[in-house]
Amino acid sequence: MQKQNEKVIPFSEDKEPLGIAPGVLAKRDIVKTSTWCPNPKPDIEFDQWCDPLNPKTITYKDVLKAAAAIKEGIPRTSLVKSRFCQRFRIDLYYKYEIFHHTGSFHERGALYSLMMLSKEQKKKGVITASLGNWAMALAYQGLILNIPVMVVLPVQTLLSTVEKCEDFGATVILNGVNLAESKRHAFVLLAENGRTYINGYDHPHVIAASGTIGLEIMHQLPQAEVVIVPVGGGGLIAGVAAAIKHINPQVLIYGIEPDKCCCFFKAMENEYPYQTAIGRSVAESLGVPSAGWNAFHTARSLIDKMVLVNDDWISRAVLHLADDEKIVTEGAGASSFSSLMADPDIVPEIRGKSVVCIITGGNIDSITLPRCFERAKAVEGRLVKLTVTLPADSMKEQLKVLSMVANVGCNILQSYIEHSWLTENDFKTIYLTLIIETYSLDHACSLKRVMERLFPNICNFLEEPFSPIPTCACFPKRFV
């Protein structure tokens, strides 16, 4: 029966009712049914300490407990003021975690997590997957505590890293092309040998021990206003933020992540961790495919800003620390400082503040280090590539070019000649290519002006140093 003031909508039999109209169906949530299985197959990679359904929040009390446990085994690391504060217009300090026995902050978490094992677990031993630093730290602390350690590393891991783990008595397995595949293989082995798996960036004890760095910073520099932390899986920033924000909630916590492997940034942006693609980066030890659930659950409300940096900035940071601060660091270790080397300035709000950059590790190999230096110099205009087109029989012209480069005050690092014999028209033409070292971008620009004036139409400079493209900070926003 029709109620009063109720509108009657006419319905035609040749039209579909509203409930099954395509436009309505498109807006409905599609419910996918799954076949019920009385004996579901368990997740082989399930870790009770890193349960996505029951993430654990690391508190200040947890950090204090870890600090008390490891104080005898882990000496306090130095906090050093930079000699170039005026250049960056901040009071800049470095928290050096590179002087541990294995060269990284991971020894804190390795020691505490091993200490917290039961007697039976210590007897059977532990297993982990790592990109290198965590494996070395766990192997070393296992040697000290007489606990068997097995580490699974990606197949492309540096031979020096493998040898160090073996020197510390660990059993090393090379499997997988990335951390995700190595981790899966570690759980396959875990099912066979009954060891205890310790996640190097998401285990609660690892996060709590990492937070002791925050305690030390606030004790060494109570007036600290900004703490900048490298981020991979998130364990370090979670522990540091839990400690510092409890002591002084006004301190800003900034997380820095490479743009080629930014799982924690994406987890913050999408409000949950998930598997991400990993690109090759100079900060290799930050190449984690997914943020840790415990780390994310702990840090998400404590982080004031997440910033992505590229390899150019990281390379410049490595070069600056070596040239000016006389400290050799790996790419991941220098990534916190790389945010200050960016062009344009992506953190202008910290000017005039007391800033601490945590330098997390110094394990860089002899191949990557010079590549970082060369890339940084190229970005800064201190390495320039010049190609001059000359007649094949013009020895005097070649000497004239070389002499002029020297007269401008530049250093020729490499020179080689390419003969154009592939085409008949260029049969008597050569290309003289020079790799030139300058003092600065201004010096490189002076060289470019002189050479193009004296040798018009035959000089070709690689334009990258002279036309730098400002890189976006990639969503440097505050997450609430």
C-alpha positions as CSV (number, residue, x, y, z in Angstrom):
1,M,0.0,0.0,0.0
2,Q,1.4,3.4,-1.0
3,K,2.3,5.7,1.9
4,Q,1.4,9.4,1.9
5,N,3.9,11.7,0.0
6,E,5.7,8.6,-1.3
7,K,6.8,9.0,-5.0
8,V,6.1,6.1,-7.4
9,I,8.8,5.5,-9.9
10,P,7.4,4.0,-13.1
11,F,9.0,0.7,-14.2
12,S,8.9,-0.6,-17.7
13,E,9.1,-4.3,-18.4
14,D,11.5,-3.8,-21.3
15,K,14.0,-2.1,-19.0
16,E,16.3,-3.8,-16.4
17,P,15.5,-3.2,-12.8
18,L,18.0,-0.8,-11.1
19,G,19.5,-3.7,-9.0
20,I,21.0,-5.4,-12.0
21,A,21.8,-2.4,-14.3
22,P,25.4,-2.5,-15.5
23,G,26.2,0.9,-14.0
24,V,25.1,-0.3,-10.6
25,L,26.9,-3.6,-10.8
26,A,30.1,-1.8,-11.7
27,K,30.0,0.1,-8.4
28,R,29.3,-3.0,-6.2
29,D,32.1,-4.8,-4.4
30,I,32.7,-8.1,-6.1
31,V,32.8,-10.8,-3.5
32,K,35.2,-13.6,-4.4
33,T,34.4,-17.0,-3.0
34,S,37.1,-19.4,-2.1
35,T,37.0,-23.2,-1.9
36,W,37.0,-24.4,1.7
37,C,39.9,-26.7,2.6
38,P,39.9,-28.7,5.8
39,N,43.8,-28.8,5.9
40,P,45.1,-25.4,4.5
41,K,48.7,-25.4,3.6
42,P,50.7,-23.2,6.2
43,D,52.7,-20.2,5.1
44,I,56.3,-21.5,4.9
45,E,57.6,-17.9,5.7
46,F,55.4,-17.3,8.7
47,D,57.4,-15.8,11.5
48,Q,55.7,-15.6,14.9
49,W,57.8,-12.6,15.9
50,C,56.8,-10.7,12.7
51,D,53.1,-11.5,12.4
52,P,51.2,-9.2,10.0
53,L,48.0,-9.9,11.9
54,N,49.5,-9.2,15.3
55,P,52.2,-6.5,14.9
56,K,54.2,-5.5,18.0
57,T,54.8,-1.9,19.0
58,I,58.2,-1.3,20.4
59,T,58.1,1.1,23.4
60,Y,60.6,3.2,25.3
61,K,60.7,0.5,28.0
62,D,61.7,-2.1,25.5
63,V,64.6,0.2,24.4
64,L,65.7,0.7,28.0
65,K,65.7,-3.0,28.6
66,A,67.8,-3.6,25.5
67,A,70.3,-0.8,26.5
68,A,70.8,-2.4,29.9
69,A,71.4,-5.8,28.3
70,I,74.0,-4.8,25.7
71,K,75.9,-2.0,27.5
72,E,78.8,-4.4,28.4
73,G,79.1,-5.8,24.8
74,I,78.4,-2.7,22.7
75,P,80.5,0.5,23.5
76,R,78.9,3.9,23.1
77,T,79.6,5.3,19.6
78,S,80.9,8.8,19.0
79,L,78.8,11.8,18.1
80,V,81.0,14.3,16.2
81,K,80.3,17.8,15.1
82,S,80.9,18.6,11.5
83,R,83.6,21.1,10.5
84,F,81.3,22.4,7.7
85,C,78.2,23.6,9.7
86,Q,78.4,27.1,8.1
87,R,78.2,25.5,4.6
88,F,75.0,23.8,5.4
89,R,73.6,26.5,7.7
90,I,72.9,24.1,10.4
91,D,74.6,22.7,13.5
92,L,75.4,19.4,12.0
93,Y,76.5,16.3,13.9
94,Y,77.3,12.8,12.8
95,K,76.5,9.7,14.9
96,Y,79.1,7.2,13.7
97,E,78.0,3.6,13.8
98,I,80.9,2.5,11.5
99,F,83.4,1.7,14.2
100,H,81.8,-1.5,15.4
101,H,83.8,-4.7,14.8
102,T,81.8,-5.6,11.7
103,G,81.4,-1.9,10.5
104,S,77.6,-1.3,11.1
105,F,75.0,-0.6,13.7
106,H,73.6,-4.1,13.3
107,E,75.8,-5.5,16.1
108,R,73.4,-4.0,18.6
109,G,70.4,-6.0,17.4
110,A,72.5,-9.1,16.7
111,L,73.8,-9.2,20.3
112,Y,70.5,-8.5,22.0
113,S,68.5,-10.9,19.9
114,L,71.0,-13.7,20.6
115,M,71.0,-12.9,24.3
116,M,67.2,-13.3,24.5
117,L,67.2,-16.8,23.1
118,S,66.3,-19.8,25.3
119,K,69.0,-22.3,26.2
120,E,67.5,-24.8,23.7
121,Q,67.4,-22.2,20.9
122,K,71.0,-21.2,21.6
123,K,72.0,-24.9,21.3
124,K,70.2,-25.4,18.0
125,G,71.5,-22.1,16.6
126,V,69.9,-19.4,14.4
127,I,69.4,-18.7,10.8
128,T,68.8,-15.5,8.9
129,A,68.7,-13.9,5.4
130,S,70.7,-10.8,4.7
131,L,72.2,-8.5,2.2
132,G,75.5,-8.5,4.1
133,N,75.8,-6.2,7.1
134,W,73.3,-8.0,9.3
135,A,74.8,-11.4,8.4
136,M,78.3,-10.3,9.4
137,A,77.0,-8.8,12.7
138,L,75.0,-11.9,13.6
139,A,77.9,-14.2,12.7
140,Y,80.3,-12.2,14.8
141,Q,78.1,-12.0,17.9
142,G,77.3,-15.7,17.4
143,L,81.0,-16.4,17.6
144,I,81.3,-14.4,20.8
145,L,78.3,-16.1,22.4
146,N,79.2,-19.6,21.0
147,I,75.8,-19.9,19.2
148,P,75.8,-21.6,15.7
149,V,74.8,-19.2,13.0
150,M,73.6,-19.9,9.4
151,V,73.2,-17.1,6.9
152,V,71.6,-17.1,3.5
153,L,72.9,-14.4,1.1
154,P,72.0,-13.5,-2.5
155,V,74.2,-15.1,-5.0
156,Q,75.8,-11.8,-6.1
157,T,77.0,-11.0,-2.6
158,L,80.6,-9.7,-2.5
159,L,83.2,-12.4,-1.9
160,S,84.7,-10.3,0.9
161,T,81.3,-10.4,2.8
162,V,81.1,-14.2,2.4
163,E,84.6,-14.6,3.6
164,K,84.0,-12.5,6.7
165,C,80.9,-14.4,7.7
166,E,82.8,-17.7,7.3
167,D,85.8,-16.3,9.3
168,F,83.3,-15.6,12.1
169,G,82.3,-19.3,12.0
170,A,78.9,-18.9,10.2
171,T,77.6,-21.4,7.7
172,V,77.0,-19.4,4.5
173,I,74.4,-20.4,1.9
174,L,74.2,-18.4,-1.4
175,N,70.7,-18.6,-2.8
176,G,68.4,-16.2,-4.6
177,V,68.9,-13.0,-6.6
178,N,67.5,-10.7,-3.9
179,L,66.6,-10.6,-0.2
180,A,63.1,-12.0,-0.7
181,E,64.4,-15.1,-2.5
182,S,67.1,-15.6,0.1
183,K,64.6,-15.3,2.9
184,R,62.3,-17.9,1.4
185,H,65.2,-20.3,1.1
186,A,66.1,-19.6,4.7
187,F,62.7,-20.7,5.8
188,V,62.9,-23.9,3.8
189,L,66.1,-24.7,5.6
190,L,64.5,-23.7,8.9
191,A,61.8,-26.4,8.4
192,E,64.6,-28.9,8.1
193,N,67.1,-28.0,10.8
194,G,64.9,-26.5,13.6
195,R,66.9,-23.3,14.0
196,T,65.4,-20.0,15.1
197,Y,65.0,-17.4,12.4
198,I,65.9,-13.8,13.3
199,N,64.7,-11.0,11.1
200,G,67.4,-8.4,10.8
201,Y,65.1,-5.4,10.5
202,D,61.7,-6.4,12.0
203,H,62.4,-8.7,15.0
204,P,61.2,-6.8,18.2
205,H,64.5,-7.4,19.9
206,V,66.4,-6.0,16.9
207,I,64.2,-2.9,16.8
208,A,64.6,-2.3,20.5
209,A,68.4,-2.6,20.4
210,S,68.5,-0.3,17.4
211,G,66.7,2.2,19.5
212,T,69.7,2.5,21.9
213,I,71.2,4.7,19.2
214,G,68.4,7.2,20.0
215,L,69.1,7.0,23.7
216,E,72.8,7.8,23.1
217,I,72.0,10.7,20.8
218,M,69.7,12.3,23.4
219,H,72.3,11.8,26.1
220,Q,75.2,13.2,24.0
221,L,73.2,16.0,22.5
222,P,70.1,16.9,24.6
223,Q,69.5,20.0,22.4
224,A,69.1,17.9,19.2
225,E,66.2,19.1,17.1
226,V,66.3,16.9,14.0
227,V,67.5,13.3,13.7
228,I,67.9,12.0,10.1
229,V,67.9,8.2,9.7
230,P,68.6,5.9,6.8
231,V,65.6,3.6,6.1
232,G,65.5,0.1,4.6
233,G,63.1,-2.3,6.3
234,G,62.4,0.3,9.0
235,G,63.8,-1.3,12.1
236,L,66.4,1.4,12.8
237,I,64.0,4.3,12.4
238,A,61.3,2.6,14.5
239,G,63.7,2.0,17.4
240,V,65.3,5.4,17.2
241,A,61.9,7.2,17.0
242,A,60.4,5.2,19.9
243,A,63.3,6.3,22.1
244,I,63.7,9.9,21.0
245,K,60.0,10.8,20.8
246,H,59.5,9.5,24.3
247,I,62.3,11.7,25.7
248,N,61.4,14.8,23.6
249,P,58.4,14.7,21.3
250,Q,59.5,18.0,19.7
251,V,62.5,16.4,18.0
252,L,61.8,15.8,14.3
253,I,62.5,12.3,12.9
254,Y,63.3,12.2,9.2
255,G,63.6,9.0,7.2
256,I,65.8,8.9,4.1
257,E,65.3,6.1,1.5
258,P,66.8,5.5,-2.0
259,D,64.3,6.1,-4.7
260,K,65.2,2.8,-6.3
261,C,64.2,0.8,-3.3
262,C,61.7,2.6,-1.1
263,C,59.5,-0.1,0.5
264,F,59.0,1.8,3.7
265,F,58.1,5.1,2.0
266,K,55.5,3.2,0.0
267,A,54.2,1.5,3.1
268,M,53.7,4.9,4.7
269,E,52.0,6.2,1.6
270,N,49.6,3.3,1.3
271,E,49.2,2.7,5.1
272,Y,50.5,-0.9,5.0
273,P,53.6,-2.8,4.0
274,Y,53.7,-4.7,0.7
275,Q,56.2,-6.3,-1.7
276,T,57.9,-3.7,-3.9
277,A,60.2,-3.9,-6.8
278,I,63.9,-3.4,-6.0
279,G,66.3,-1.5,-8.3
280,R,70.1,-1.5,-8.2
281,S,71.3,1.3,-6.0
282,V,74.6,2.5,-4.6
283,A,72.9,2.0,-1.2
284,E,72.6,-1.8,-1.7
285,S,72.1,-2.7,1.9
286,L,68.8,-0.8,2.0
287,G,67.3,-2.9,-0.8
288,V,64.6,-4.5,1.2
289,P,61.5,-5.7,-0.7
290,S,58.9,-5.1,2.0
291,A,58.8,-2.9,5.2
292,G,58.7,-4.8,8.5
293,W,55.3,-5.0,10.1
294,N,56.5,-4.4,13.6
295,A,58.7,-1.5,12.4
296,F,55.9,0.0,10.4
297,H,53.4,-0.4,13.2
298,T,55.9,1.3,15.6
299,A,57.2,4.1,13.5
300,R,54.2,5.2,11.3
301,S,52.9,7.8,13.9
302,L,56.4,8.9,15.0
303,I,58.0,9.8,11.7
304,D,57.8,13.5,10.7
305,K,59.0,13.2,7.1
306,M,60.0,10.6,4.6
307,V,62.3,11.7,1.7
308,L,63.5,9.8,-1.3
309,V,67.1,10.4,-2.6
310,N,68.8,9.3,-5.7
311,D,72.2,7.8,-6.4
312,D,73.7,11.1,-7.4
313,W,73.0,12.6,-4.0
314,I,74.2,9.5,-2.2
315,S,77.4,9.5,-4.2
316,R,78.0,13.2,-3.4
317,A,77.5,12.4,0.3
318,V,80.0,9.5,0.2
319,L,82.5,11.9,-1.5
320,H,82.0,14.7,0.9
321,L,82.4,12.5,4.0
322,A,85.7,11.1,2.6
323,D,87.1,14.4,1.3
324,D,86.0,16.8,4.0
325,E,85.2,14.7,7.1
326,K,87.9,12.1,6.4
327,I,85.4,9.2,7.0
328,V,84.8,6.4,4.5
329,T,81.2,5.1,4.5
330,E,79.0,2.9,2.3
331,G,76.2,4.3,0.3
332,A,73.5,3.2,2.8
333,G,75.4,4.7,5.7
334,A,75.7,8.1,3.9
335,S,72.1,8.2,2.7
336,S,71.0,10.2,5.8
337,F,73.5,12.9,5.0
338,S,72.7,12.7,1.3
339,S,69.4,14.7,2.0
340,L,71.6,17.7,2.7
341,M,73.6,17.3,-0.6
342,A,70.4,17.4,-2.7
343,D,69.9,20.0,-5.4
344,P,67.5,21.8,-4.9
345,D,67.4,21.8,-1.1
346,I,64.7,19.4,0.0
347,V,64.8,20.1,3.7
348,P,64.9,23.9,4.0
349,E,62.9,23.8,7.2
350,I,65.9,22.5,9.2
351,R,68.1,25.5,8.6
352,G,69.5,26.9,11.9
353,K,68.6,23.7,13.8
354,S,70.8,21.1,15.5
355,V,70.8,18.1,13.2
356,V,72.1,14.6,13.7
357,C,72.8,12.3,10.8
358,I,73.1,8.7,11.7
359,I,76.0,7.1,9.6
360,T,75.0,3.5,9.8
361,G,77.8,1.6,8.2
362,G,81.2,1.7,6.4
363,N,81.3,-1.5,4.5
364,I,82.0,-0.4,1.0
365,D,84.2,-2.3,-1.4
366,S,87.1,-1.1,-3.4
367,I,85.2,-1.2,-6.7
368,T,82.1,0.7,-5.6
369,L,84.0,3.5,-3.7
370,P,85.9,4.9,-6.7
371,R,82.7,4.7,-8.8
372,C,80.9,6.8,-6.2
373,F,83.7,9.3,-6.3
374,E,83.7,9.6,-10.1
375,R,79.9,9.9,-10.3
376,A,79.8,12.6,-7.6
377,K,82.5,14.5,-9.3
378,A,80.7,14.3,-12.6
379,V,77.5,15.6,-11.0
380,E,79.4,18.5,-9.5
381,G,81.1,19.4,-12.7
382,R,84.5,18.2,-11.4
383,L,84.8,15.5,-14.1
384,V,84.2,16.6,-17.7
385,K,84.2,14.7,-20.9
386,L,85.4,16.6,-24.0
387,T,85.5,15.2,-27.6
388,V,87.4,17.2,-30.3
389,T,87.0,16.4,-34.0
390,L,90.4,16.8,-35.8
391,P,92.1,15.8,-39.1
392,A,93.9,12.4,-38.8
393,D,97.3,13.9,-39.6
394,S,97.0,16.9,-37.3
395,M,99.5,16.1,-34.6
396,K,100.1,19.8,-33.9
397,E,96.4,20.4,-33.4
398,Q,96.2,17.5,-30.9
399,L,99.1,19.0,-28.9
400,K,97.5,22.4,-29.0
401,V,94.3,21.0,-27.5
402,L,96.1,19.3,-24.8
403,S,98.3,22.3,-24.0
404,M,95.2,24.6,-23.8
405,V,93.5,22.3,-21.3
406,A,96.6,22.3,-19.2
407,N,96.9,26.1,-19.4
408,V,93.4,26.5,-18.0
409,G,94.6,24.6,-14.9
410,C,92.8,21.3,-15.6
411,N,94.1,17.8,-15.1
412,I,93.7,15.3,-17.9
413,L,92.9,11.9,-16.4
414,Q,92.3,9.9,-19.6
415,S,92.8,10.5,-23.3
416,Y,92.1,8.3,-26.3
417,I,91.7,8.6,-30.0
418,E,89.0,7.1,-32.1
419,H,89.5,6.7,-35.9
420,S,86.5,7.1,-38.1
421,W,87.2,4.5,-40.7
422,L,83.7,3.1,-41.0
423,T,82.5,5.7,-43.5
424,E,84.3,7.0,-46.6
425,N,83.5,10.7,-45.8
426,D,85.1,10.5,-42.4
427,F,88.1,8.4,-43.3
428,K,90.6,11.1,-42.5
429,T,88.9,12.2,-39.3
430,I,89.8,11.4,-35.7
431,Y,88.0,12.0,-32.4
432,L,90.2,13.0,-29.5
433,T,88.3,12.3,-26.3
434,L,89.5,13.7,-22.9
435,I,88.3,13.0,-19.4
436,I,89.2,16.2,-17.5
437,E,89.3,17.0,-13.8
438,T,88.4,20.5,-12.7
439,Y,88.2,22.2,-9.3
440,S,84.5,23.1,-9.6
441,L,81.6,23.6,-11.9
442,D,82.7,27.3,-12.4
443,H,86.1,26.0,-13.4
444,A,84.5,23.6,-15.8
445,C,82.4,26.4,-17.3
446,S,85.5,28.5,-17.8
447,L,87.2,25.6,-19.6
448,K,84.1,25.2,-21.9
449,R,84.1,28.8,-22.8
450,V,87.9,28.9,-23.7
451,M,87.8,25.7,-25.7
452,E,84.7,26.6,-27.7
453,R,86.2,30.0,-28.5
454,L,89.7,28.7,-29.6
455,F,88.3,25.6,-31.3
456,P,84.9,26.6,-32.7
457,N,82.5,23.9,-34.0
458,I,84.8,21.0,-33.2
459,C,84.5,20.8,-29.4
460,N,81.7,18.6,-28.0
461,F,81.3,18.7,-24.2
462,L,79.1,16.2,-22.4
463,E,76.3,18.6,-21.3
464,E,75.2,16.9,-18.1
465,P,77.4,18.9,-15.7
466,F,76.6,22.2,-17.5
467,S,72.8,21.7,-17.6
468,P,71.9,20.0,-14.3
469,I,68.3,18.9,-14.0
470,P,66.9,19.6,-10.5
471,T,65.5,16.4,-9.1
472,C,62.2,16.3,-7.3
473,A,62.2,15.5,-3.6
474,C,59.6,12.8,-4.4
475,F,56.7,13.5,-2.0
476,P,58.6,15.0,1.0
477,K,55.4,15.3,2.9
478,R,54.4,14.8,6.5
479,F,52.6,11.6,7.3
480,V,50.0,11.9,10.0
